[in-house]
Amino acid sequence: MNLLFDDSKRNPSLEPLSRFHSFFEWNLGGVSLLEKLERKYPGAKIFYKGPDPHFEKLIFQRYPHVLPANLDNYDSIYSSDSYLPWELLGTVTSIIEDILNLEKDWKRFRQKYKAKQAGFHIVGKEKHLYIHPGATVYPGVVFDTTHGPILIEDGAKISSFSFLEGPVFVGKNTQIDNARITGGCLIGNQCRIGGEVENSIILDYTNKHHEGFLGHSFVSTWVNLGALSTTSDLKNNYGIVKLKIGDSIVNTGTIKFGSLIGPFTKLAIGVMSNTGTVFDIASNVVESRIQGYVPAFTWIKPGGRYRLEEFLFDTKKIMARRGMNLFEFEEEYLRKLYGSFAE
């Protein structure tokens, strides 16, 4: 079987989220699309067609078994246009149900946590709560499964006074502290989450550890949201949210959408983001109010520019705190990407 990931004609809304990882790499509910298909079709050949040669090279170096698209016909084609952020936010329940069907162990975990249950509370049906035996849940936590299942992965820690409303997925080694999580959320691995989060997707290694509201948003990898940073997800006039991305305008078709936040972005304490704000890759923003489109490698405020060597130094230091490294080929790609924006 021959499968193709077609990332060649991205919707502009995917650009800020996909400058370092393609859509098939995103951790959505504990697995990426690539991992799902490799389990479903063992032995299948996987091909990739990217937006430009530099990004294709990055993907092929990261996944040596993925092949350049060189066939006339494929058994299945998976397009990035099927992964628009505002559409994904409406499919959290089905994503989690797919995981339950894919990972049969979740059924066994539901039996094991009963023996160690101590002090947390369940609203709704207990059978829709799945807690990995390696997770830690403190007394005073409330799980509400009324509107969907809740999955807590291995190594996750849920501290007291947190409220989690299903459907929600909490990834491996992620820490939830004094948080209110509602409306359907997917949270990746090794994240730190606090405050209020509603109907949002947060990818791996991202921090939103303090008070502040994140709503109807898509947050990429290696993002840090400072204390009291807040997204607006509804216009005062209840109008349709349109995203400005470079020279493009993208109509989301919905009145509820917050922000797109690209990888390696950092928002300082108290940053307020208007409805539909887009932060491109490696934005480091401290202005108190932001709207529209924040270009890639922004420093302090739109118009400022993050120095390349400082960005790379900061990135390596931040990744090291999670026991991760920036590979040489990834650094080479980021250098070329930085140069392309300078041009």
C-alpha positions as CSV (number, residue, x, y, z in Angstrom):
1,M,0.0,0.0,0.0
2,N,1.3,3.5,-0.9
3,L,0.2,6.4,1.2
4,L,0.9,10.1,0.5
5,F,1.0,13.1,2.8
6,D,0.3,16.0,0.6
7,D,1.5,19.2,2.2
8,S,2.3,21.0,-1.0
9,K,-0.6,23.5,-1.1
10,R,-1.2,24.6,2.4
11,N,-4.0,26.8,3.5
12,P,-2.3,30.0,4.7
13,S,-3.7,29.4,8.2
14,L,-1.4,26.3,8.5
15,E,1.8,28.2,7.6
16,P,2.6,29.6,11.1
17,L,1.9,26.2,12.7
18,S,3.8,24.2,10.1
19,R,7.1,25.9,9.7
20,F,8.9,23.4,11.8
21,H,6.6,20.3,11.9
22,S,4.2,19.1,9.2
23,F,0.6,18.4,10.0
24,F,1.2,14.6,10.0
25,E,3.7,15.0,12.9
26,W,1.3,16.8,15.3
27,N,0.5,14.9,18.5
28,L,-3.3,14.8,18.6
29,G,-4.5,12.6,21.4
30,G,-1.2,10.9,22.0
31,V,-0.3,9.9,18.5
32,S,0.5,11.6,15.2
33,L,-1.2,10.8,11.9
34,L,2.0,9.1,10.8
35,E,2.0,6.8,13.9
36,K,-1.7,6.0,13.4
37,L,-1.2,5.0,9.7
38,E,1.9,2.9,10.5
39,R,-0.1,0.9,13.0
40,K,-3.1,0.6,10.8
41,Y,-1.2,-0.4,7.6
42,P,2.0,-2.2,8.7
43,G,4.5,-2.3,5.9
44,A,2.9,0.5,3.9
45,K,5.2,2.8,2.0
46,I,4.7,6.4,3.0
47,F,5.5,9.3,0.7
48,Y,5.6,13.1,1.3
49,K,5.2,16.1,-0.9
50,G,6.0,19.4,0.8
51,P,5.6,23.1,0.2
52,D,9.3,23.7,-0.8
53,P,12.6,21.8,-1.1
54,H,14.0,23.0,2.2
55,F,11.1,21.8,4.2
56,E,11.0,18.5,2.3
57,K,14.7,18.0,3.2
58,L,13.9,18.6,6.9
59,I,11.1,16.0,6.8
60,F,13.2,13.4,5.0
61,Q,16.1,13.9,7.5
62,R,13.7,13.5,10.4
63,Y,12.0,10.4,8.9
64,P,14.5,8.5,6.7
65,H,11.8,5.9,5.9
66,V,9.4,8.5,4.4
67,L,10.0,8.8,0.6
68,P,9.7,11.7,-1.8
69,A,6.5,11.7,-3.8
70,N,7.4,10.1,-7.1
71,L,4.4,8.0,-8.0
72,D,1.5,8.7,-10.3
73,N,-1.1,7.0,-8.1
74,Y,-1.5,6.4,-4.4
75,D,-3.9,4.2,-2.4
76,S,-4.7,7.0,0.0
77,I,-3.8,10.7,0.0
78,Y,-3.9,12.8,3.3
79,S,-4.0,16.5,2.7
80,S,-3.1,19.2,5.1
81,D,-6.3,21.0,4.2
82,S,-8.1,18.3,6.3
83,Y,-6.3,19.7,9.4
84,L,-7.5,23.3,9.5
85,P,-7.3,24.4,13.2
86,W,-10.9,25.6,13.7
87,E,-12.2,22.4,12.2
88,L,-10.0,20.2,14.4
89,L,-11.4,21.9,17.5
90,G,-14.8,20.5,16.6
91,T,-13.5,16.9,16.3
92,V,-11.9,16.5,19.7
93,T,-14.4,13.8,20.7
94,S,-13.9,11.7,17.6
95,I,-10.1,12.0,17.9
96,I,-10.2,10.7,21.5
97,E,-12.6,7.9,20.4
98,D,-10.2,6.9,17.7
99,I,-7.4,6.7,20.3
100,L,-9.6,4.4,22.5
101,N,-10.1,2.1,19.5
102,L,-6.4,2.2,18.6
103,E,-5.0,1.7,22.1
104,K,-6.8,-1.2,23.7
105,D,-4.8,-0.8,26.9
106,W,-7.0,2.2,27.9
107,K,-9.8,-0.2,28.8
108,R,-7.5,-2.0,31.3
109,F,-6.3,1.3,32.8
110,R,-9.9,2.1,33.7
111,Q,-10.0,-1.0,35.9
112,K,-6.6,-0.3,37.5
113,Y,-7.2,3.2,38.8
114,K,-10.1,2.1,41.0
115,A,-7.7,0.5,43.4
116,K,-5.7,3.7,43.9
117,Q,-8.5,6.2,43.7
118,A,-8.2,8.5,46.7
119,G,-10.0,11.8,47.1
120,F,-10.8,12.9,43.5
121,H,-14.4,13.2,42.3
122,I,-16.2,12.0,39.1
123,V,-19.3,13.8,37.7
124,G,-21.0,11.7,35.0
125,K,-20.3,8.1,34.1
126,E,-17.2,6.6,35.7
127,K,-16.6,4.3,32.7
128,H,-15.7,7.3,30.5
129,L,-12.7,8.2,32.8
130,Y,-9.4,6.6,31.8
131,I,-6.4,7.1,34.0
132,H,-3.0,5.5,33.3
133,P,-1.6,3.6,36.3
134,G,1.5,5.8,36.0
135,A,-0.4,9.1,36.4
136,T,-0.8,10.9,39.7
137,V,-4.1,12.5,40.6
138,Y,-4.3,14.5,43.9
139,P,-7.3,14.8,46.2
140,G,-9.7,17.6,45.3
141,V,-9.6,17.1,41.5
142,V,-13.0,16.9,39.7
143,F,-13.5,15.0,36.5
144,D,-16.7,15.7,34.5
145,T,-17.4,13.0,31.9
146,T,-20.9,14.2,31.1
147,H,-20.0,15.5,27.6
148,G,-17.2,13.2,26.7
149,P,-14.4,10.9,27.8
150,I,-11.3,11.9,29.7
151,L,-7.9,10.3,29.1
152,I,-4.9,10.9,31.5
153,E,-1.6,9.6,30.2
154,D,1.4,7.9,31.8
155,G,3.4,10.3,34.1
156,A,0.8,13.0,34.0
157,K,0.2,14.9,37.3
158,I,-3.2,16.5,38.1
159,S,-2.9,18.7,41.2
160,S,-5.6,19.6,43.7
161,F,-8.4,22.1,42.8
162,S,-8.3,21.3,39.1
163,F,-11.5,20.8,37.1
164,L,-11.4,18.7,33.8
165,E,-14.4,18.5,31.6
166,G,-14.5,15.9,28.9
167,P,-13.7,15.4,26.1
168,V,-10.1,16.0,27.1
169,F,-6.8,14.2,26.6
170,V,-3.7,14.9,28.8
171,G,-0.4,13.7,27.4
172,K,2.6,12.0,29.0
173,N,4.4,13.7,31.8
174,T,2.2,16.8,31.5
175,Q,1.4,18.7,34.7
176,I,-2.0,20.3,35.3
177,D,-2.0,22.7,38.2
178,N,-5.1,24.5,39.6
179,A,-6.6,24.5,36.2
180,R,-10.1,24.7,34.7
181,I,-10.1,22.8,31.4
182,T,-13.4,22.7,29.5
183,G,-15.1,22.4,26.1
184,G,-12.9,19.8,24.5
185,C,-9.1,19.9,24.7
186,L,-6.1,18.0,23.5
187,I,-2.9,18.6,25.5
188,G,0.4,17.1,24.4
189,N,3.3,15.6,26.2
190,Q,5.5,17.4,28.8
191,C,3.3,20.5,29.0
192,R,2.6,22.7,32.0
193,I,-1.0,23.9,32.2
194,G,-2.8,26.1,34.7
195,G,-5.5,28.8,34.6
196,E,-8.5,28.5,32.3
197,V,-8.4,26.5,29.0
198,E,-11.4,26.0,26.7
199,N,-11.7,24.0,23.5
200,S,-8.0,24.3,22.6
201,I,-5.3,22.1,21.1
202,I,-1.9,22.4,22.7
203,L,1.0,20.5,21.2
204,D,4.1,19.1,23.0
205,Y,6.5,20.9,25.3
206,T,4.3,24.0,25.7
207,N,3.8,26.0,28.9
208,K,0.7,27.8,30.0
209,H,1.3,27.3,33.7
210,H,-0.4,30.3,35.3
211,E,-3.7,32.2,35.5
212,G,-5.1,33.6,32.2
213,F,-7.6,32.4,29.6
214,L,-6.8,30.4,26.5
215,G,-9.9,29.7,24.4
216,H,-10.7,28.1,21.0
217,S,-7.0,28.3,20.0
218,F,-4.3,26.1,18.5
219,V,-0.9,26.3,20.2
220,S,2.1,24.7,18.6
221,T,5.3,23.1,20.2
222,W,7.8,24.8,22.5
223,V,5.5,27.8,23.3
224,N,5.5,29.7,26.5
225,L,2.5,31.8,27.6
226,G,3.3,34.1,30.5
227,A,1.2,34.6,33.6
228,L,-2.1,36.3,32.9
229,S,-1.6,36.2,29.1
230,T,-5.1,35.9,27.6
231,T,-6.8,35.2,24.3
232,S,-10.1,36.6,23.2
233,D,-12.2,34.1,21.2
234,L,-15.3,36.1,20.5
235,K,-15.8,39.5,18.9
236,N,-17.9,42.1,20.6
237,N,-20.3,42.0,17.6
238,Y,-20.3,38.2,17.4
239,G,-18.9,38.5,13.9
240,I,-17.2,35.8,11.9
241,V,-13.5,35.5,12.7
242,K,-11.1,36.2,9.9
243,L,-7.4,35.6,10.2
244,K,-4.7,37.9,8.7
245,I,-1.6,35.9,7.8
246,G,1.0,37.8,5.9
247,D,-0.9,39.2,2.9
248,S,-3.7,36.6,3.1
249,I,-7.1,36.8,4.8
250,V,-8.6,33.5,5.9
251,N,-12.3,33.2,6.8
252,T,-12.7,30.6,9.6
253,G,-16.5,30.6,9.1
254,T,-17.0,30.6,12.9
255,I,-17.7,33.2,15.5
256,K,-15.6,31.4,18.1
257,F,-11.9,31.3,17.5
258,G,-9.0,32.7,19.5
259,S,-5.4,32.5,18.4
260,L,-2.9,30.5,16.2
261,I,0.4,30.4,18.0
262,G,3.4,29.1,16.1
263,P,6.3,27.1,17.4
264,F,9.0,28.6,19.7
265,T,6.7,31.6,20.4
266,K,6.9,33.3,23.8
267,L,4.3,35.7,25.2
268,A,5.2,37.8,28.2
269,I,3.1,38.3,31.3
270,G,-0.2,40.1,30.7
271,V,-0.2,39.9,26.9
272,M,-3.8,40.3,25.7
273,S,-4.5,38.8,22.2
274,N,-7.5,40.0,20.3
275,T,-9.8,37.6,18.6
276,G,-8.1,35.9,15.6
277,T,-4.5,36.9,16.4
278,V,-1.9,34.9,14.6
279,F,1.7,34.5,16.0
280,D,4.1,33.2,13.5
281,I,7.1,31.0,14.4
282,A,9.6,32.3,17.0
283,S,7.7,35.4,18.1
284,N,8.9,36.9,21.4
285,V,6.2,39.4,22.3
286,V,5.9,41.7,25.4
287,E,3.4,44.3,24.2
288,S,0.3,44.3,26.4
289,R,-2.2,44.2,23.5
290,I,-1.7,42.4,20.2
291,Q,-4.0,41.9,17.2
292,G,-3.8,40.8,13.6
293,Y,-0.7,39.0,12.4
294,V,2.6,38.9,14.3
295,P,5.4,38.0,11.7
296,A,8.0,35.3,12.2
297,F,11.0,36.0,14.4
298,T,9.3,39.1,15.9
299,W,11.2,40.6,18.9
300,I,9.3,42.6,21.6
301,K,6.7,44.0,19.3
302,P,5.7,43.8,15.6
303,G,8.5,45.5,13.6
304,G,11.2,44.3,15.9
305,R,13.4,41.3,14.9
306,Y,14.7,38.4,17.0
307,R,18.5,38.1,16.3
308,L,19.2,34.7,14.9
309,E,22.0,33.6,17.2
310,E,20.0,34.7,20.3
311,F,17.0,32.8,19.1
312,L,19.1,29.6,18.5
313,F,20.8,30.0,21.9
314,D,17.5,30.5,23.7
315,T,15.9,27.6,21.9
316,K,18.7,25.1,22.7
317,K,18.6,26.2,26.4
318,I,14.8,25.8,26.6
319,M,14.9,22.4,24.9
320,A,17.6,21.2,27.2
321,R,15.3,21.8,30.2
322,R,13.1,19.0,28.7
323,G,16.0,16.7,27.9
324,M,15.8,17.5,24.2
325,N,18.3,18.7,21.6
326,L,18.1,20.7,18.4
327,F,19.6,18.5,15.7
328,E,22.2,20.0,13.4
329,F,19.9,19.5,10.3
330,E,17.1,21.3,12.2
331,E,19.3,24.2,13.1
332,E,20.4,24.4,9.4
333,Y,16.8,24.5,8.4
334,L,16.0,27.3,10.9
335,R,18.9,29.3,9.7
336,K,17.6,29.1,6.1
337,L,14.1,29.9,7.2
338,Y,15.3,33.0,9.1
339,G,17.1,34.1,6.0
340,S,14.1,33.7,3.8
341,F,12.1,36.1,6.1
342,A,15.0,38.5,6.0
343,E,14.7,38.6,2.2
